[in-house]
Structures are given as structure tokens and as C-alpha cells.
């Protein structure tokens, strides 16, 4: 994976050599001509560098002093130090000061490449360990959400502003876009960050248990209630209650939810009195609640109580610039978790294929695809071959080769079936002229390979697939309609009728339909 590397050296020739070497390794290089300049760049970057290559002997502020300042400031950036003085004392001193590795001038490029690769791998592993442990302590914040898209930047700004108050929030967006991630970031940026964060998936609770799950029940309140049960509202007391898929709540429970929001109190099932609760409410839905209100499936008064501060999280297909970042993150994470440290990244053509896919399941689907790819990978990089389903659905050349045979070369270009002037005669063998217009798809699949998904990421309509199959069969069997009908498993009269329905019939076909 490409990294941003800071090179700190007072020698301009040495800086230039290191810069060229780093770029040749596939990384981005930024240079500083001294210790003070390097520290200033590091502070301005705010975590944008993944590695530093530091010269130990410099006039203004030497490398050992830079290492000391980094340690005092709590900076965890790995540092590879270099010097022409390769004594044991120098090596020991640099390592004790916090250096990751040590190289001696003149720098051997192979040695430098290995050192950089090792440093980046260790950094990625440590980062995933810190991320895994963080929920138990400080929790996830807005800076942990991986994005560089303007749409998501707006979402984060709205979340940061909402975190400073107790205003009810409604997060809208498709399944898998990260609505709960945004909710947790809001909680951890608020005054309630040290308090409970209770998540309830409203669509996963059996209808007869929704009331008891949310509000609790007393012992003996109903058959099977052998103990007193604390509801989710009580668990979230002083903290945040996150109601995921709130549109799935039954109407009778919506009334009680409205009272809980308005009065700040709940009534457990079987209780003699209501109980006060202090909670911050964040709701989420993948449906349009306003449409459900119009259909009478969601209370209008509750809708306006929940929709005080709406936040819309865009789908992944509308922020494709985030896909490479997310892929790199998931590769590092799963490689660390699954003990596959040899996996250093993913090939550019695989990233391009993933970026071109529409991801109807959004980030959750992307995460699962990368997880599977890491498990399948036996090499040092993920390739297109580790994503067979995505390759098949995008019509990638690797999928075509699997269909046609591993040794068969890919077609030079998609085949478009078109007959400008159909033959006039119809023989006993069933030959007939059919004008087949070019497909209007912007990205036609190669001949014999049909796409199951449309450009918007959803499955294509059956009528569209049927029309394409008829076009393909007519071309494949040279316009022999008897053979086309037999291979498609339909009668000739049905075939002629469908040709007319799809606008594929010529004058001769009209005559064929009349004759039938």
C-alpha cells in the first residue's frame, strides 16, 4: 500500500536520492532540509505521514534531538534513522530513543525497501490493535471514520454540531452505509461519552416482545415473566439510546415511545407507576418515514419528534473516492486479525474494479468482500482473482476467461448484433430476417456473457434480460427462428409475439405472426 513518507536530511543530494528511491518503491515522498523543518511539517500534517526517514547528523537540530521531541509529544510515527557513523553506540542510542530501524550511508536500496516495508506493516498492525481496543476505553470518534468525500465531510460536520446538544437525531441512509458508526461518533463527542451507549435493532425484536424489550417488565407481568427485566430505556439512563430501523416499531409501541420522548418517563409492563429516565435519543432508518406516515404505518407526531435534526448518510456508490481508502483499511485489519502479515496490499487493477462496482450492500458488503479475499489470498497482494463475484457482476476480463476457459484470450471488444438489411426470403429450414438493433446499455457485456446487475447496482428487470437473451439467440443461431424458439423453450408464435413486443420484428416477422 502506498504511504506518505517524510524525509528529513540537511544534505540536498542525499534528500534527492532518498526521494527518488521512495517514489520508485511506490510511495509519496515529502522532504525537509532539517530537524526543525521536519517537526514543523509533521505538526502541520496532523497524522498524514506514515513514516519518517531521519538523518542523525544535522546542524540545527540533530536526529537524536528530533527523536526526543517526538517521544515527549507522544508521536508514534515510525522512524528509520540513517547516518554515515555506524558505530554500535550510535545504533543503541537511536533505538533507545525510539527509532524503528537503522541504515548506514551510502544507503543500499534493497535494504531501504525492506526497512520501509517492515515499518509500514508493523504500523498497520499496531493501528488495528489500537482500533480494536479503543471501544473499551475512549470509543470511536469522527476522526476514526475513514473518508475523503465532500458528502461525508458534510455528514461529519452535522454530527459534530449535534454532539454539543441533546437534540433528537434521525440518521437516514441505506443498509450498510455506517449509520451506527455516525451515531457512536456523536455519542463519543458529547458530554455523555463516558455513559452507556445502548443499541436496539427494532426490526429484529419479535412483535410480542417489543414493549418488554424497550420498557422492561415486572416479575409476573405476563406468562413466562419469572423475573424483573430492565428495559433498554433504563439501560441507557444518563447515556444514549440508539434505535436502529425505528420504522419497524409497531404502532402501539410508537405511542409509548412518543411519551418517553415528550415526558422523559416510561412505564414497564406490569408496573404500578412510571419511571423517569434521562437519555439522549438517536434514531436510524433505511426507509422513508414520511412515506410511511402517508401510508398510515408510522405516527405523524412521532415522526416530527424524531426528525428534529436529520442526517443523511450517502450510499457508497455516491462517494466512490472512499472505496480505495476503505479497501486499504479492511486489508490491513483482516490481514492482522487472520495472521496473514505477508499481505502487503492490493493491486491497482483490483482497486479499480472495486471502485467501479455499485455496492448495493454498501460498506458492509465491501467489508465482507475484502474479508473473503484476504482468506483466499495466498500471495503478498490481493488481486482480481480474489473477488470472483465482483468480477462476474462487473464483466471483468478475469470472469470472462473463467467462463470461456483459462487459456482463451479475452474478446477484443464487445460484440454488437446488428443487421442493416434483413434477408427477404424465408426457407423451409426456418431462416428469417430479423433487424436486431444495438443494445442501448452504456456498458454492454461481451457476447454470451449477460450482466445480472444494472448501472444503479440493482438487479435488471426480467423483461430486459429476456429481450437481450432473444437478441443473443437470434444472432447465435443465424436467424433460424425454429432453432431459436426450440433452444429458448418457447413456441414460434410466442417468439414472434415477443419480437413484436420488444420492437425487434420486421415486415417479414409481422407476416410470420399472421401466418401462425
TIGUDO-565350 format. One line per field, with one value per residue (C-alpha): x negated, y, z; residue in three letters; residue number from 0. Coordinates in Angstrom, 3 decimals, padded with zeros to 6 digits. Layout:
BEGIN
xx <- c(X_...)
yy <- c(Y_...)
zz <- c(Z_...)
vexfi <- c(ALA_...)
selum <- c(NUM_...)
REM end
This chain:
BEGIN
xx <- c(000.000_-001.234_-002.327_-003.312_-006.911_-008.722_-012.458_-014.487_-018.096_-020.256_-022.192_-020.323_-021.958_-021.058_-017.495_-017.119_-018.436_-016.110_-013.150_-013.714_-014.117_-010.917_-008.958_-010.377_-009.021_-005.532_-005.208_-004.811_-007.884_-007.970_-011.333_-012.560_-016.037_-016.482_-015.125_-013.077_-011.542_-010.706_-008.950_-007.007_-005.820_-004.863_-002.791_-001.037_-000.233_001.754_001.130_000.901_-002.564_-003.034_-006.846_-009.897_-013.429_-015.689_-019.346_-021.103_-023.795_-022.316_-023.493_-020.408_-018.611_-020.167_-018.327_-018.633_-017.005_-014.194_-013.588_-013.446_-010.869_-008.754_-008.799_-007.844_-004.983_-003.584_-004.177_-004.029_-005.262_-007.903_-011.339_-014.151_-017.400_-020.408_-023.974_-027.479_-028.655_-027.605_-029.050_-027.333_-026.849_-025.075_-022.757_-021.906_-021.292_-018.966_-016.977_-016.610_-015.397_-012.562_-013.880_-012.283_-015.274_-018.784_-020.536_-024.082_-025.131_-025.557_-022.083_-021.523_-018.169_-017.205_-017.910_-015.891_-012.923_-012.804_-013.044_-010.202_-008.015_-008.567_-007.871_-004.597_-003.446_-004.121_-002.404_000.689_000.815_000.416_003.091_005.592_004.784_005.360_008.593_009.791_009.067_010.418_014.175_013.433_011.917_012.433_014.638_014.817_014.742_015.325_011.598_011.768_014.351_012.454_013.496_012.351_015.607_017.327_020.682_019.340_017.464_020.853_022.251_019.368_019.813_023.510_022.682_020.066_022.522_025.290_022.980_022.797_026.521_029.134_031.272_033.017_031.285_032.655_029.969_031.252_029.500_029.406_028.450_024.713_023.705_022.494_025.398_024.448_020.851_022.049_024.266_021.355_019.157_021.843_022.070_018.298_018.086_020.828_020.900_022.343_019.212_018.486_022.095_023.820_024.481_027.368_028.232_031.636_032.391_036.127_036.596_035.007_037.327_040.398_043.540_044.882_041.630_041.015_042.730_040.961_037.566_037.769_039.518_038.903_041.365_042.047_041.992_045.274_046.416_047.250_046.838_043.141_042.098_040.363_038.004_037.955_036.444_034.704_035.630_033.344_034.515_033.432_030.108_029.483_030.217_027.797_026.403_027.545_030.239_029.775_032.940_031.875_034.594_037.075_039.627_040.184_041.803_045.478_047.996_048.963_045.337_044.894_047.369_045.257_042.078_043.676_044.489_040.976_039.552_042.031_042.195_038.862_040.566_041.506_043.912_042.589_045.087_046.909_045.506_047.764_046.013_043.937_040.190_038.139_035.306_032.611_031.391_030.155_032.141_030.606_032.793_031.889_033.851_033.265_036.824_038.543_040.508_042.512_043.892_044.762_046.618_048.671_049.456_050.571_047.780_045.920_047.341_047.021_046.491_043.697_042.086_041.747_040.390_037.680_036.884_035.714_032.127_031.958_028.634_028.498_025.585_024.985_024.563_021.096_021.784_022.189_018.782_016.540_013.419_013.799_013.573_009.745_009.314_011.811_010.254_006.777_008.194_010.022_006.983_004.758_007.347_008.174_004.555_003.677_006.660_006.189_002.414_001.650_-001.016_-002.587_000.362_-001.040_001.838_003.997_003.171_004.279_006.433_008.336_008.913_010.146_012.600_013.912_014.270_016.342_018.815_022.012_022.086_025.841_024.917_022.627_019.715_020.897_020.801_017.360_016.054_017.273_015.817_012.372_012.582_013.254_010.459_007.932_008.888_008.475_005.193_002.020_-000.328_-001.612_001.129_004.855_005.686_008.848_008.940_009.754_013.020_014.747_018.322_017.490_015.543_018.511_021.015_018.858_017.996_014.294_011.987_010.929_014.516_014.848_011.714_013.163_016.333_014.564_011.568_008.384_006.332_008.797_007.842_010.371_012.502_011.050_014.333_017.971_019.949_022.927_025.565_026.852_028.359_028.808_030.953_032.570_032.791_036.087_036.639_037.915_036.875_038.305_035.498_036.987_034.477_035.906_034.524_034.695_033.455_031.675_030.765_027.692_028.209_028.652_026.608_023.758_021.503_022.503_021.203_019.157_021.131_022.547_021.965_025.019_024.947_027.296_026.992_027.897_025.791_027.553_026.421_029.866_030.896_032.035_035.749_036.726_038.136_034.778_032.915_035.433_035.034_031.248_031.462_033.657_031.209_028.327_030.133_031.114_027.522_026.091_028.332_028.035_031.688_033.089_036.256_037.345_033.995_034.163_037.635_036.607_033.459_035.345_038.047_040.941_043.245_042.571_045.796_044.671_041.282_042.840_045.126_042.191_040.277_043.196_043.453_039.769_039.807_037.491_039.877_039.530_042.189_041.420_041.880_045.291_046.257_044.934_047.102_050.199_049.447_049.161)
yy <- c(000.000_003.482_005.573_009.203_009.334_012.343_012.543_014.770_015.380_018.511_017.132_018.083_015.303_012.674_014.042_013.749_010.184_009.103_010.866_009.056_005.709_006.159_007.095_004.066_001.896_003.266_005.746_009.511_011.420_014.797_016.340_018.679_020.202_019.999_018.816_021.944_021.961_018.259_018.688_021.669_019.630_016.759_019.042_020.651_017.289_016.080_012.387_012.451_010.810_007.071_007.023_009.265_008.730_010.807_011.783_011.699_014.317_017.757_021.261_022.926_020.091_016.639_013.359_012.354_015.636_015.076_011.593_013.031_015.642_013.014_010.869_013.814_014.745_011.206_010.787_007.115_007.654_005.005_006.476_004.966_006.734_006.983_008.175_007.637_006.824_003.241_002.550_000.235_003.101_005.170_002.282_001.547_005.217_005.682_002.559_003.572_006.970_005.295_004.604_001.687_000.756_001.913_002.181_003.270_005.638_005.090_003.617_000.247_000.492_-003.121_-002.703_000.545_-001.085_-003.930_-001.486_000.656_-002.372_-003.763_-000.409_000.058_-003.495_-003.079_000.315_-001.135_-003.999_-001.675_000.612_-002.224_-003.394_000.147_000.400_-002.958_-001.948_001.588_000.837_-000.443_002.902_006.118_004.808_005.708_009.358_011.365_011.283_007.466_007.484_006.793_009.207_011.979_012.642_016.062_014.368_012.513_015.627_017.347_014.397_014.641_018.400_017.930_015.190_017.286_020.166_017.894_016.293_019.518_019.360_016.796_017.308_014.162_012.958_010.908_009.272_008.168_006.030_002.639_-000.503_-000.844_002.811_003.225_004.845_003.271_004.402_008.012_007.564_006.250_009.126_011.589_009.870_009.941_013.626_014.573_015.132_011.610_009.963_008.055_006.915_003.854_003.593_001.143_-000.150_-001.602_-003.172_-002.587_-004.863_-007.862_-007.943_-010.241_-008.103_-009.586_-008.732_-005.175_-003.478_-005.601_-005.215_-001.431_-000.572_-003.644_-005.662_-006.629_-010.149_-011.916_-009.249_-011.980_-015.716_-016.521_-013.336_-015.169_-012.257_-008.497_-007.290_-003.974_-002.417_-000.692_002.761_002.052_000.626_003.853_006.060_009.064_007.794_007.399_005.143_004.241_002.917_001.294_000.662_002.669_002.419_-001.248_-000.413_-001.423_001.443_000.657_000.873_004.137_005.754_004.773_005.911_009.304_009.652_008.619_011.361_014.023_013.334_011.614_008.685_005.083_002.538_-001.048_-003.818_-004.695_-001.695_000.374_003.653_005.228_005.773_008.813_008.216_010.548_009.591_011.023_009.559_008.832_007.006_005.477_004.127_002.814_003.711_007.000_007.594_010.382_007.872_005.529_008.400_008.962_005.235_005.246_002.899_005.473_008.092_011.631_013.174_010.692_011.393_015.091_014.263_012.054_014.146_017.229_017.013_014.834_013.489_011.636_009.240_008.818_005.342_004.140_004.461_008.227_008.554_006.273_008.184_006.482_002.956_002.763_004.109_001.632_-001.243_-000.435_-000.226_-003.554_-005.278_-004.116_-005.058_-008.541_-009.356_-008.541_-010.410_-013.518_-013.700_-013.059_-010.427_-011.217_-009.482_-006.002_-004.526_-004.850_-004.488_-001.276_-003.140_-004.821_-001.447_-000.042_-002.935_-002.485_001.262_000.636_-001.642_-000.055_-001.917_-002.221_-003.524_-000.509_-000.609_-003.811_-005.629_-004.171_-005.239_-008.809_-008.961_-007.889_-010.321_-013.195_-012.041_-011.972_-015.535_-016.669_-014.841_-016.933_-014.225_-010.889_-008.795_-009.135_-009.499_-009.526_-013.325_-012.990_-011.175_-013.643_-012.493_-008.833_-009.660_-011.635_-008.871_-006.126_-008.188_-008.064_-009.839_-012.345_-013.576_-013.863_-016.002_-018.305_-018.710_-019.237_-021.182_-020.173_-020.287_-018.405_-014.784_-012.084_-010.693_-007.573_-005.713_-006.447_-007.894_-005.796_-007.670_-005.570_-006.401_-003.366_-005.053_-008.408_-011.194_-011.164_-014.888_-017.402_-021.036_-024.336_-024.515_-021.560_-018.903_-015.458_-011.935_-010.045_-006.496_-006.564_-003.092_-002.406_-002.613_000.725_-000.261_002.115_-000.779_-003.852_-007.212_-009.367_-011.727_-014.698_-013.071_-011.385_-008.910_-009.515_-006.007_-002.663_000.517_001.549_-001.636_-003.304_-006.438_-005.885_-006.330_-009.727_-008.151_-006.527_-009.793_-011.688_-009.196_-009.478_-013.288_-013.280_-010.949_-013.232_-016.410_-014.935_-013.987_-017.233_-019.415_-017.214_-016.100_-019.665_-018.940_-022.567_-023.318_-020.110_-020.994_-024.595_-023.562_-020.918_-023.470_-021.464_-021.818_-019.962_-017.974_-016.894_-015.919_-013.826_-012.131_-011.234_-009.873_-007.531_-006.560_-005.641_-003.810_-006.338_-007.549_-006.626_-006.772_-010.429_-011.138_-009.463_-011.818_-014.743_-013.770_-013.503_-016.880_-018.515)
zz <- c(000.000_-000.850_002.110_002.668_003.882_005.355_004.555_006.908_005.791_005.510_002.511_-000.705_-002.744_-000.156_000.057_-003.689_-003.767_-000.968_-002.585_-005.881_-004.104_-002.089_-005.218_-007.024_-004.189_-004.942_-002.065_-001.821_-000.616_001.170_002.091_004.848_004.996_008.778_012.108_012.882_009.396_009.690_013.029_011.669_008.660_010.933_013.176_010.207_008.608_011.665_011.209_007.423_007.377_007.867_008.194_008.682_007.330_009.569_009.277_012.657_011.922_011.091_012.041_013.514_015.301_015.039_014.703_018.367_019.424_016.921_018.355_021.885_020.854_019.127_022.277_024.523_022.213_022.250_018.491_017.427_013.866_012.999_012.255_010.201_011.082_008.783_009.282_007.993_011.517_012.019_015.463_017.937_020.418_017.774_016.870_020.516_021.282_018.319_019.144_022.781_021.644_019.729_016.205_014.378_012.244_011.358_007.963_007.165_004.359_001.498_001.605_-000.046_-001.864_-001.241_002.470_002.499_000.725_003.270_006.172_004.833_004.159_007.659_009.307_007.426_008.216_011.932_011.931_010.250_012.750_015.745_014.343_014.076_017.610_018.940_016.984_018.336_021.913_021.676_022.155_025.647_026.615_024.701_021.892_018.236_017.152_013.989_013.149_013.031_010.226_007.006_004.265_001.994_000.125_000.402_001.079_004.108_005.280_005.498_007.493_009.962_010.344_011.107_013.606_015.399_015.789_017.030_019.603_021.607_022.454_023.411_020.308_018.930_015.761_012.865_010.700_007.289_004.706_003.028_004.903_005.420_004.951_008.552_010.381_013.709_013.190_012.929_015.999_018.085_016.953_018.074_021.458_021.955_021.050_023.519_027.271_027.649_026.183_029.412_029.775_028.265_024.541_024.089_020.612_019.749_016.365_016.246_013.252_014.993_018.044_017.890_017.859_021.110_022.922_021.664_024.595_027.196_025.480_025.294_028.555_030.726_032.771_036.361_037.729_036.967_034.494_031.957_031.459_031.489_033.313_036.168_036.932_036.724_033.419_032.862_029.523_027.034_028.099_031.671_030.479_028.568_031.599_031.569_028.243_024.625_023.183_019.523_017.875_014.613_011.982_014.054_011.239_012.159_015.522_015.849_016.083_019.680_020.795_018.902_021.293_024.306_022.561_021.933_025.637_026.630_024.412_025.498_029.228_029.840_031.574_030.793_032.217_032.389_031.662_034.878_036.804_039.072_038.374_035.653_035.936_034.982_032.503_031.245_027.781_024.509_021.575_018.175_015.646_012.288_009.355_005.839_004.850_004.069_007.251_005.599_003.079_005.942_007.635_004.474_004.336_007.990_009.140_011.230_013.582_012.254_015.703_016.464_013.082_013.867_017.329_015.865_012.798_014.668_013.360_010.214_008.909_005.587_005.066_001.300_-000.217_-001.150_-004.905_-004.390_-002.705_-004.737_-003.685_-000.289_-001.738_-002.074_001.476_002.900_000.974_002.340_005.860_005.581_004.051_006.929_009.512_008.260_007.418_011.049_012.505_010.359_010.848_007.158_007.649_004.280_002.571_001.964_-000.039_-003.139_-006.826_-008.606_-011.151_-008.322_-006.627_-009.960_-010.333_-006.782_-007.340_-010.483_-008.685_-007.324_-003.954_-003.267_000.200_000.743_003.200_004.864_001.515_000.705_004.115_003.638_000.109_001.336_004.285_001.896_-000.414_002.434_003.365_-000.262_-000.858_-000.893_-002.169_-000.980_-002.647_-003.275_-006.962_-009.066_-008.749_-005.031_-005.926_-008.311_-007.601_-008.148_-011.323_-012.652_-011.938_-013.428_-016.521_-015.694_-018.119_-015.428_-015.111_-018.883_-019.000_-016.353_-018.426_-021.774_-020.443_-018.709_-021.914_-024.092_-024.759_-023.834_-026.684_-028.273_-027.906_-027.050_-029.942_-031.036_-033.042_-035.916_-039.313_-041.519_-044.230_-043.335_-045.947_-047.804_-048.309_-045.794_-046.378_-045.166_-042.633_-040.826_-041.855_-041.363_-041.456_-038.142_-037.629_-034.286_-033.081_-030.992_-027.257_-025.554_-022.481_-021.831_-020.786_-022.863_-021.724_-024.150_-026.347_-024.437_-021.042_-019.534_-016.678_-013.760_-012.276_-013.825_-013.611_-010.379_-008.614_-008.547_-010.463_-014.039_-014.923_-016.308_-019.482_-020.201_-019.660_-021.822_-024.661_-024.507_-024.467_-027.581_-029.351_-028.430_-029.527_-032.913_-033.621_-032.240_-034.442_-037.527_-037.593_-037.765_-035.825_-035.425_-033.765_-031.693_-030.387_-029.648_-027.755_-025.779_-024.915_-026.351_-029.361_-032.601_-032.256_-028.778_-030.166_-032.952_-030.439_-028.201_-031.198_-031.805_-028.131_-027.957_-031.301_-032.937_-035.644_-039.320_-042.017_-042.630_-038.948_-038.995_-041.805_-039.783_-036.812_-039.065_-040.626_-037.234)
vexfi <- c(UNK_UNK_UNK_UNK_UNK_UNK_UNK_UNK_UNK_UNK_UNK_UNK_UNK_UNK_UNK_UNK_UNK_UNK_UNK_UNK_UNK_UNK_UNK_UNK_UNK_UNK_UNK_UNK_UNK_UNK_UNK_UNK_UNK_UNK_UNK_UNK_UNK_UNK_UNK_UNK_UNK_UNK_UNK_UNK_UNK_UNK_UNK_UNK_UNK_UNK_UNK_UNK_UNK_UNK_UNK_UNK_UNK_UNK_UNK_UNK_UNK_UNK_UNK_UNK_UNK_UNK_UNK_UNK_UNK_UNK_UNK_UNK_UNK_UNK_UNK_UNK_UNK_UNK_UNK_UNK_UNK_UNK_UNK_UNK_UNK_UNK_UNK_UNK_UNK_UNK_UNK_UNK_UNK_UNK_UNK_UNK_UNK_UNK_UNK_UNK_UNK_UNK_UNK_UNK_UNK_UNK_UNK_UNK_UNK_UNK_UNK_UNK_UNK_UNK_UNK_UNK_UNK_UNK_UNK_UNK_UNK_UNK_UNK_UNK_UNK_UNK_UNK_UNK_UNK_UNK_UNK_UNK_UNK_UNK_UNK_UNK_UNK_UNK_UNK_UNK_UNK_UNK_UNK_UNK_UNK_UNK_UNK_UNK_UNK_UNK_UNK_UNK_UNK_UNK_UNK_UNK_UNK_UNK_UNK_UNK_UNK_UNK_UNK_UNK_UNK_UNK_UNK_UNK_UNK_UNK_UNK_UNK_UNK_UNK_UNK_UNK_UNK_UNK_UNK_UNK_UNK_UNK_UNK_UNK_UNK_UNK_UNK_UNK_UNK_UNK_UNK_UNK_UNK_UNK_UNK_UNK_UNK_UNK_UNK_UNK_UNK_UNK_UNK_UNK_UNK_UNK_UNK_UNK_UNK_UNK_UNK_UNK_UNK_UNK_UNK_UNK_UNK_UNK_UNK_UNK_UNK_UNK_UNK_UNK_UNK_UNK_UNK_UNK_UNK_UNK_UNK_UNK_UNK_UNK_UNK_UNK_UNK_UNK_UNK_UNK_UNK_UNK_UNK_UNK_UNK_UNK_UNK_UNK_UNK_UNK_UNK_UNK_UNK_UNK_UNK_UNK_UNK_UNK_UNK_UNK_UNK_UNK_UNK_UNK_UNK_UNK_UNK_UNK_UNK_UNK_UNK_UNK_UNK_UNK_UNK_UNK_UNK_UNK_UNK_UNK_UNK_UNK_UNK_UNK_UNK_UNK_UNK_UNK_UNK_UNK_UNK_UNK_UNK_UNK_UNK_UNK_UNK_UNK_UNK_UNK_UNK_UNK_UNK_UNK_UNK_UNK_UNK_UNK_UNK_UNK_UNK_UNK_UNK_UNK_UNK_UNK_UNK_UNK_UNK_UNK_UNK_UNK_UNK_UNK_UNK_UNK_UNK_UNK_UNK_UNK_UNK_UNK_UNK_UNK_UNK_UNK_UNK_UNK_UNK_UNK_UNK_UNK_UNK_UNK_UNK_UNK_UNK_UNK_UNK_UNK_UNK_UNK_UNK_UNK_UNK_UNK_UNK_UNK_UNK_UNK_UNK_UNK_UNK_UNK_UNK_UNK_UNK_UNK_UNK_UNK_UNK_UNK_UNK_UNK_UNK_UNK_UNK_UNK_UNK_UNK_UNK_UNK_UNK_UNK_UNK_UNK_UNK_UNK_UNK_UNK_UNK_UNK_UNK_UNK_UNK_UNK_UNK_UNK_UNK_UNK_UNK_UNK_UNK_UNK_UNK_UNK_UNK_UNK_UNK_UNK_UNK_UNK_UNK_UNK_UNK_UNK_UNK_UNK_UNK_UNK_UNK_UNK_UNK_UNK_UNK_UNK_UNK_UNK_UNK_UNK_UNK_UNK_UNK_UNK_UNK_UNK_UNK_UNK_UNK_UNK_UNK_UNK_UNK_UNK_UNK_UNK_UNK_UNK_UNK_UNK_UNK_UNK_UNK_UNK_UNK_UNK_UNK_UNK_UNK_UNK_UNK_UNK_UNK_UNK_UNK_UNK_UNK_UNK_UNK_UNK_UNK_UNK_UNK_UNK_UNK_UNK_UNK_UNK_UNK_UNK_UNK_UNK_UNK_UNK_UNK_UNK_UNK_UNK_UNK_UNK_UNK_UNK_UNK_UNK_UNK_UNK_UNK_UNK_UNK_UNK_UNK_UNK_UNK_UNK_UNK_UNK_UNK_UNK_UNK_UNK_UNK_UNK_UNK_UNK_UNK_UNK)
selum <- c(0_1_2_3_4_5_6_7_8_9_10_11_12_13_14_15_16_17_18_19_20_21_22_23_24_25_26_27_28_29_30_31_32_33_34_35_36_37_38_39_40_41_42_43_44_45_46_47_48_49_50_51_52_53_54_55_56_57_58_59_60_61_62_63_64_65_66_67_68_69_70_71_72_73_74_75_76_77_78_79_80_81_82_83_84_85_86_87_88_89_90_91_92_93_94_95_96_97_98_99_100_101_102_103_104_105_106_107_108_109_110_111_112_113_114_115_116_117_118_119_120_121_122_123_124_125_126_127_128_129_130_131_132_133_134_135_136_137_138_139_140_141_142_143_144_145_146_147_148_149_150_151_152_153_154_155_156_157_158_159_160_161_162_163_164_165_166_167_168_169_170_171_172_173_174_175_176_177_178_179_180_181_182_183_184_185_186_187_188_189_190_191_192_193_194_195_196_197_198_199_200_201_202_203_204_205_206_207_208_209_210_211_212_213_214_215_216_217_218_219_220_221_222_223_224_225_226_227_228_229_230_231_232_233_234_235_236_237_238_239_240_241_242_243_244_245_246_247_248_249_250_251_252_253_254_255_256_257_258_259_260_261_262_263_264_265_266_267_268_269_270_271_272_273_274_275_276_277_278_279_280_281_282_283_284_285_286_287_288_289_290_291_292_293_294_295_296_297_298_299_300_301_302_303_304_305_306_307_308_309_310_311_312_313_314_315_316_317_318_319_320_321_322_323_324_325_326_327_328_329_330_331_332_333_334_335_336_337_338_339_340_341_342_343_344_345_346_347_348_349_350_351_352_353_354_355_356_357_358_359_360_361_362_363_364_365_366_367_368_369_370_371_372_373_374_375_376_377_378_379_380_381_382_383_384_385_386_387_388_389_390_391_392_393_394_395_396_397_398_399_400_401_402_403_404_405_406_407_408_409_410_411_412_413_414_415_416_417_418_419_420_421_422_423_424_425_426_427_428_429_430_431_432_433_434_435_436_437_438_439_440_441_442_443_444_445_446_447_448_449_450_451_452_453_454_455_456_457_458_459_460_461_462_463_464_465_466_467_468_469_470_471_472_473_474_475_476_477_478_479_480_481_482_483_484_485_486_487_488_489_490_491_492_493_494_495_496_497_498_499_500_501_502_503_504_505_506_507_508_509_510_511_512_513_514_515)
REM end
